[in-house]
Amino acid sequence: MKYKKLIFDLDNTILDFEDTEEKALKKIINTYKLPYTTETIQSYKEITHDLWRKLEQGKITREKLFASRFFLFLEKFGIEVDGKKVDHLYRTALSEGFLMMEHAHEVLTVLKKSGYKLYAGTNGVAQTQRQRLKGAELNHFFENIFISEEIGVEKPDPQFFNYIFETLNSYNNEEYLMIGDSLTSDIKGAKNAGIDSVWYNFDRLEKNPKAVQSTYTITNLLELLPLFGLEKI
């Protein structure tokens, strides 16, 4: 296959962010003695997802997102807080989330042994993501780790990918493949940068016909291997 450099998103692609988020959010909910219910969790997710979309679209800054999400969430329950301080507690808890997505370790092992160059490309917080990769013992798989906070732009901005091309001093778009779970950041970002992509649709969601199209779609990470003519361990 023509691809030589594989860029992996981290959250919900390699690392199980949903599990990590649930545990970290539970700590915040318990701290403020809120009801730990589906409605409470959904309330937070709606707020944070909206803020992340605005960040991807360049409508707000990272600082605004981190200062706002828990302020807005707890305000719904009549609790006024310093959003930055609560967010710090939350991100500290996130840093302790080392659970991997199913088959992630196996797939990374096979690809690495087969000679592919693997890179991480994430919109996460640098300190949090690096600590999670270290805790999950995944650093050795990646040639380099690219994090939006350190680069200064978020996926899907093409400048995120241009930074990778420049850092690697490699500008052949046909050699790159982006693998990620988000249509709005990973897949759209790859399209904006002119490289192919794999949408990891682990939740088996029905794609909106108007959504950006990926080059490939998988529902299980093991499905990546046949794309390269490889077999699982």
C-alpha positions as CSV (number, residue, x, y, z in Angstrom):
1,M,0.0,0.0,0.0
2,K,1.2,3.5,-0.8
3,Y,0.7,4.8,2.8
4,K,3.9,5.0,4.9
5,K,3.0,7.5,7.6
6,L,-0.1,6.8,9.7
7,I,-1.5,9.6,11.9
8,F,-3.7,8.3,14.8
9,D,-6.1,10.4,16.7
10,L,-6.0,9.4,20.4
11,D,-9.3,10.0,22.1
12,N,-11.8,7.2,21.2
13,T,-9.4,5.9,18.6
14,I,-6.4,4.6,20.6
15,L,-7.4,5.6,24.2
16,D,-10.9,5.1,25.5
17,F,-12.0,8.6,26.2
18,E,-15.6,7.7,27.1
19,D,-14.4,5.6,30.0
20,T,-11.9,8.2,31.1
21,E,-14.4,11.0,30.8
22,E,-17.1,9.1,32.8
23,K,-14.7,8.5,35.7
24,A,-13.4,12.1,35.8
25,L,-16.9,13.6,35.5
26,K,-18.1,11.3,38.3
27,K,-15.5,12.9,40.6
28,I,-16.8,16.4,39.8
29,I,-20.4,15.4,40.2
30,N,-19.7,13.8,43.6
31,T,-17.6,16.7,44.7
32,Y,-20.6,19.1,44.2
33,K,-23.1,16.5,45.4
34,L,-25.1,16.4,42.2
35,P,-27.3,13.5,41.2
36,Y,-25.3,11.0,39.2
37,T,-27.9,10.3,36.5
38,T,-28.0,10.0,32.8
39,E,-29.6,13.4,32.6
40,T,-26.8,15.0,34.6
41,I,-24.1,13.4,32.4
42,Q,-25.9,14.3,29.2
43,S,-26.2,17.9,30.4
44,Y,-22.4,18.2,30.7
45,K,-21.8,16.4,27.4
46,E,-24.0,18.7,25.5
47,I,-22.2,21.7,26.9
48,T,-18.7,20.5,26.3
49,H,-19.4,19.1,22.8
50,D,-20.9,22.4,21.8
51,L,-17.8,24.2,23.0
52,W,-15.4,21.8,21.3
53,R,-17.2,22.3,18.0
54,K,-16.9,26.0,18.4
55,L,-13.2,25.6,19.1
56,E,-12.8,23.5,16.0
57,Q,-14.6,26.2,14.0
58,G,-12.3,28.9,15.4
59,K,-15.2,30.6,17.2
60,I,-13.7,30.4,20.7
61,T,-10.3,29.9,22.3
62,R,-9.1,26.9,24.3
63,E,-8.9,29.2,27.3
64,K,-12.6,30.1,26.9
65,L,-13.5,26.5,26.6
66,F,-11.7,25.4,29.7
67,A,-13.0,28.3,31.7
68,S,-16.6,27.9,30.5
69,R,-17.6,24.2,30.5
70,F,-17.9,23.6,34.2
71,F,-19.1,27.1,35.0
72,L,-22.0,26.6,32.5
73,F,-22.6,23.0,33.7
74,L,-22.7,23.7,37.4
75,E,-24.7,26.9,36.8
76,K,-27.5,24.7,35.6
77,F,-27.7,23.4,39.1
78,G,-27.6,26.8,40.8
79,I,-23.9,26.4,41.7
80,E,-21.5,29.2,41.0
81,V,-17.8,28.2,40.6
82,D,-14.5,29.3,39.3
83,G,-14.6,27.3,36.0
84,K,-10.8,27.2,35.6
85,K,-10.3,25.6,39.0
86,V,-13.0,22.9,38.4
87,D,-11.6,22.3,35.0
88,H,-8.1,21.7,36.5
89,L,-9.6,19.1,38.9
90,Y,-11.3,17.4,35.9
91,R,-8.2,17.3,33.7
92,T,-6.1,15.9,36.6
93,A,-8.6,13.1,36.8
94,L,-8.5,12.6,33.0
95,S,-4.7,12.2,33.2
96,E,-5.3,9.0,35.1
97,G,-7.3,7.3,32.3
98,F,-5.2,4.7,30.7
99,L,-7.8,2.3,29.3
100,M,-7.2,1.6,25.6
101,M,-9.8,1.0,22.8
102,E,-10.4,-2.6,21.9
103,H,-7.5,-4.1,19.8
104,A,-5.6,-0.8,19.9
105,H,-2.4,-2.4,21.3
106,E,-2.5,-5.3,18.9
107,V,-3.1,-3.1,15.8
108,L,-0.3,-0.7,16.8
109,T,2.1,-3.7,17.4
110,V,1.4,-5.2,14.0
111,L,1.7,-1.9,12.1
112,K,4.9,-1.0,13.9
113,K,6.5,-4.4,13.3
114,S,5.5,-4.1,9.6
115,G,7.6,-1.0,9.2
116,Y,5.0,1.7,9.2
117,K,5.8,5.0,10.8
118,L,3.1,5.8,13.4
119,Y,2.3,9.3,14.7
120,A,-0.3,10.6,17.2
121,G,-2.3,13.7,16.2
122,T,-4.7,14.9,18.8
123,N,-6.7,18.0,19.8
124,G,-6.3,17.2,23.5
125,V,-4.4,19.0,26.3
126,A,-0.7,18.3,26.1
127,Q,0.0,17.4,29.7
128,T,-3.1,15.2,29.9
129,Q,-2.4,13.4,26.7
130,R,1.2,12.8,27.3
131,Q,0.5,11.5,30.8
132,R,-2.1,9.1,29.5
133,L,0.2,7.8,26.7
134,K,2.9,7.2,29.3
135,G,0.5,5.5,31.7
136,A,-0.8,3.2,29.0
137,E,2.8,2.5,27.9
138,L,2.2,3.5,24.3
139,N,4.9,6.1,23.7
140,H,7.3,3.6,22.0
141,F,4.8,3.1,19.2
142,F,4.9,6.7,18.0
143,E,7.7,8.4,16.1
144,N,6.3,11.7,17.2
145,I,3.2,13.1,19.0
146,F,1.5,16.2,17.7
147,I,-0.9,18.0,20.0
148,S,-3.0,21.0,19.1
149,E,-2.2,22.9,22.3
150,E,1.5,22.8,21.4
151,I,1.0,23.4,17.7
152,G,-1.3,26.3,18.2
153,V,-4.2,25.2,15.9
154,E,-6.9,22.5,16.2
155,K,-7.9,19.9,13.7
156,P,-9.6,20.3,11.2
157,D,-7.4,23.4,10.4
158,P,-5.0,22.4,7.6
159,Q,-2.3,24.2,9.5
160,F,-2.4,21.3,12.0
161,F,-1.4,18.9,9.3
162,N,1.0,21.4,7.6
163,Y,2.9,21.5,10.9
164,I,3.3,17.7,10.7
165,F,4.5,17.8,7.1
166,E,7.0,20.5,7.9
167,T,8.2,18.8,11.1
168,L,8.8,15.5,9.2
169,N,10.1,17.3,6.1
170,S,7.8,15.1,4.1
171,Y,5.3,16.7,1.7
172,N,4.0,13.7,-0.3
173,N,0.4,13.6,0.7
174,E,-0.1,10.2,-0.8
175,E,2.1,8.7,1.9
176,Y,-0.1,9.9,4.8
177,L,-3.2,8.3,6.3
178,M,-5.3,9.8,9.1
179,I,-7.2,7.4,11.4
180,G,-9.7,8.8,13.8
181,D,-13.3,8.7,15.2
182,S,-14.4,12.3,14.5
183,L,-15.9,13.3,11.2
184,T,-15.7,17.0,12.1
185,S,-12.0,17.1,13.2
186,D,-10.1,14.0,12.0
187,I,-11.8,13.3,8.7
188,K,-12.6,16.8,7.7
189,G,-9.0,17.8,8.8
190,A,-7.5,15.1,6.6
191,K,-9.7,16.3,3.6
192,N,-8.6,19.9,4.2
193,A,-5.0,18.8,4.2
194,G,-5.4,16.7,1.1
195,I,-4.6,13.3,2.6
196,D,-6.6,10.1,2.8
197,S,-8.5,9.1,6.0
198,V,-10.1,6.2,7.9
199,W,-13.2,6.9,9.9
200,Y,-13.2,4.7,13.0
201,N,-17.0,4.4,13.5
202,F,-16.8,2.4,16.7
203,D,-20.3,3.3,17.7
204,R,-21.6,2.2,14.3
205,L,-23.3,5.6,13.8
206,E,-25.3,6.3,10.7
207,K,-23.4,8.9,8.7
208,N,-25.3,12.1,7.7
209,P,-25.2,12.2,3.9
210,K,-24.0,15.8,4.1
211,A,-21.0,14.8,6.4
212,V,-17.5,14.8,5.0
213,Q,-16.6,11.5,3.4
214,S,-13.7,9.4,4.6
215,T,-11.6,7.3,2.2
216,Y,-12.3,4.2,4.3
217,T,-14.6,3.3,7.2
218,I,-14.1,0.7,9.9
219,T,-16.1,-0.3,13.0
220,N,-13.3,-2.3,14.6
221,L,-9.6,-1.4,14.7
222,L,-8.7,-4.9,13.5
223,E,-10.3,-3.9,10.2
224,L,-7.4,-1.6,9.6
225,L,-5.0,-4.5,9.1
226,P,-6.5,-5.9,5.9
227,L,-6.2,-2.4,4.3
228,F,-2.4,-3.0,4.5
229,G,-2.5,-6.7,3.6
230,L,-1.7,-7.6,7.2
231,E,-3.2,-10.1,9.6
232,K,-3.8,-9.9,13.4
233,I,-1.3,-11.5,15.8
